[in-house]
Amino acid sequence: MPISFKALPAGWDDIWPTHAEPDLIYENVPVRFQIAARGQSWEVFRDTCFWGIFRSRTEAHECVRDAMQQIFSGGGSAQVRFA
């Protein structure tokens, strides 16, 4: 069965609208978390801003997971990256 390309979105903004762009209907920009090792501790950044420092990777991951759960329950989206 051939794939119909007529149903595909025309551009990137049709898939993922830019934050604060006027006249958006489905604006949902994800909160981005990053967990990175720093010596003996782990730093967490939220939307590229320092958010906290933790003693272990597990502690940092659990805190980010809890924050993401709150975001999801409010209808938002989030993603995490380990560096």
C-alpha positions as CSV (number, residue, x, y, z in Angstrom):
1,M,0.0,0.0,0.0
2,P,1.6,3.3,-1.0
3,I,2.0,6.1,1.5
4,S,0.1,9.3,0.9
5,F,2.3,12.3,1.4
6,K,-0.6,14.7,1.0
7,A,-1.6,14.1,4.7
8,L,1.9,15.1,6.0
9,P,2.3,18.4,7.7
10,A,3.7,21.2,5.5
11,G,6.4,22.4,7.9
12,W,8.1,22.0,11.3
13,D,5.8,24.6,12.9
14,D,2.8,22.5,12.0
15,I,4.2,19.7,14.1
16,W,5.8,21.7,16.9
17,P,4.7,25.3,17.2
18,T,7.1,27.8,18.5
19,H,6.6,29.1,22.0
20,A,4.9,32.5,22.3
21,E,4.1,32.7,18.6
22,P,0.9,34.6,18.0
23,D,-2.3,32.8,17.0
24,L,-1.2,29.3,18.2
25,I,-4.0,26.8,18.8
26,Y,-2.0,23.9,20.3
27,E,0.9,25.5,22.0
28,N,2.7,22.9,24.2
29,V,6.5,23.5,24.4
30,P,8.2,20.9,26.6
31,V,10.1,21.7,29.8
32,R,13.7,20.4,29.2
33,F,15.6,18.9,32.0
34,Q,19.3,18.0,31.8
35,I,21.2,15.9,34.4
36,A,25.0,16.1,34.3
37,A,27.8,14.8,36.5
38,R,29.9,17.5,38.3
39,G,32.7,15.9,40.2
40,Q,31.2,13.9,43.1
41,S,27.7,15.4,42.6
42,W,25.0,15.7,39.9
43,E,23.6,19.0,38.6
44,V,20.2,19.4,37.2
45,F,19.2,22.2,34.8
46,R,15.6,23.1,33.9
47,D,15.3,25.0,30.5
48,T,19.1,25.6,30.6
49,C,18.9,27.3,34.0
50,F,20.5,25.7,37.1
51,W,17.8,24.0,39.1
52,G,19.7,21.9,41.8
53,I,22.6,19.8,42.8
54,F,22.3,16.3,44.2
55,R,24.6,13.7,45.8
56,S,23.7,10.8,43.4
57,R,22.4,10.3,39.9
58,T,19.4,8.4,41.4
59,E,18.5,11.3,43.7
60,A,18.7,13.7,40.8
61,H,16.7,11.4,38.5
62,E,13.9,10.9,41.1
63,C,13.6,14.6,41.7
64,V,13.3,15.3,37.9
65,R,10.8,12.4,37.6
66,D,8.6,13.9,40.3
67,A,8.8,17.4,38.6
68,M,8.0,15.9,35.2
69,Q,5.0,14.0,36.7
70,Q,3.6,17.4,38.0
71,I,4.1,18.9,34.6
72,F,2.3,16.0,32.9
73,S,-0.6,16.1,35.3
74,G,-1.1,19.7,34.4
75,G,-1.3,18.9,30.7
76,G,2.3,20.0,29.9
77,S,5.1,18.1,28.3
78,A,8.7,17.6,29.5
79,Q,11.8,15.7,28.5
80,V,15.0,14.7,30.3
81,R,18.6,14.3,29.0
82,F,21.5,12.7,30.8
83,A,24.8,14.4,29.9
